[in-house]
Amino acid sequence: MKVLKAFLAIMMVSIALLAGSVSAKQPTPGEPIGGGPGDIVTPQGYFDPNFLYLEQGSNSIKDNGNRTITIGVSTWATQTVQVIGATIFFDRWNGSSWVELNAVPLYQNNLKYFYADATFTATSGYYYRARTVHWVSHNGVYEQGVRVTPAILCS
């Protein structure tokens, strides 16, 4: 019993120490414009498991090194659908919130799987992300799900 109590006490102290050491990143002098959302904004999204036709969606973000960023999207359905696509919302961190810079709808007809990408101009020293809305339309049913990329710093 004493061993169990000692183990629990050590675990509680360890957890308390870890909790105290985790904090949001604070901007420091010389840090790139826009602060640092990269380690406080994680990829996220939602797709309803009860959808009839929309299976899933994914995205990717890549700094091309020439002040452009490419966003790739994939959307897949449970079967061939009348229209399948994704809308890419390209956002920049202004130091306190995300600002939408551009929105590009991409789609095709009569497919089960859809892939496309779009390239956006970016400014060095800013953080960018993409919010992607993946959707299908089939037999009068419209379904959509959302994904958000991690933030990246434009070089």
N, C-alpha and C positions, 0 to 999 in steps of 0.2 A: 504494500500500500504506500509506503514511504517513497519507493522508487517511482510509482505512478504520479504521486503528488509533485515530486521533484521534476519529473518529465513535463508535466502540465505547466508548472511554473516557468520552466525554461522556454517552453513553446509560447506562452503568453508574453514573456519579455521579448522574445524574438519577433513576434508579430507586432508588438508595440514599437519596437525599434524600426522595423521595416515600414510601418505606417507613417512614422515620423519622418522618414527619409524620402518619401515619395511626395513630390510637389510639382505643380505646373512649371514649365520652363519660363523663366523671366528673361526678357531681352537684356542684353549687355551692350556696353559701348562697342561699336564696330561690327555688331551683328547685322546681317542683311536686313534691308528695309522690310517691314511687315512683321517683325517679331519672329516667333518660332512655332507655328502650329504643327510642324511635322511630328512632334512627339506627343502632342495632346489631342490630335485628331486622327482617329483610326478608321480603317475601311469599315463601312457599314452598309446596311441595306435590308430590304424586306421583300419577300415573295410569298404570297398566300398559298399554303399547301393545298387549298381547296379549289384552286383555279382549274378550269376545264381544259384550257389550251396552252396557257403560258407555263412552261416548265421551269426555266431559269434564265439568268442573264449574268454576264460578267463584264469587267472592264479592265483596262490597263492604261498606265500613263508613263510617258517616256520623254525625258529631256533630250532633244536631239543635239545639243551642244552648239547650236547656231541661232540661239534666241527663238527657237520654235519648240513646241511641245506637241507630241502626237498622242491622241487618245484613241484607243481601240475598243470596240464594243462587240460582244457576241450575245445573241438572243436565241433561245431555242424553245420550240413548242412541242407539245405531246404528239402532234401530227402535222401534216401539211396544212397551213392556214391561208386564208385569203390575203392578209397583209401582216407582215412581221417587221419589226424595226426597233430603233432606239433613238432617243433624243439626247444629245450630249450638251450639258450645261457646263461651260468653261468658267471657273471662278478664280479670283485672285484674293489673297489675304491682304487687308489694308492695315493690319496692325491690331485690329480689334474685332473684325468680322469678315465674312466672306462676301465678296461683291461679284455678281454675275457679269461677265464680260461679253459672252456670246452664247447662242443656243443654235444647235444644228440638228434638224431632224433627218434621219436616215432610215430608209425602208425599202422593202422589195415585196413583190407579190408571189403567192403560191410557192412558199418554201416552208420547210420544217426548221431549218437552221439559217441564221443570218449573221454575217460578219461584215464590219466596215470600220474605217478609221477616218479621222479628220485631224488636220494639223493646224495649230493656232500660233500666232505671233505672240511672243512673251517678252517681258523686260527682265534683264539680268538683275538678280538680287531680290526678287519677289518669290513668294510661295504661291503655287497653283494647285488646283485639284479639279476633278471632274465629278459631276453628279450625272448619272446616266439613268434615264427612265426607259426601261425595256418594255415593249408592248406587243400585243397581237390583237387582231380584229378578225373574227370569223363567225359567220352566220348570225350577225347582229350582236355578238358578244365582244366586248372590249375589256381586256385585262392588262394591268401594268404592274411592274415591280421596279424598285429603285436600288441602285448601288452607288456608293461614294468611294472614290479612290483615296489612297493616302495622299498627303500633301508632298509636293516636291519643290525644291529650290531651283529656279532657273539659273543656269550658269552663264 
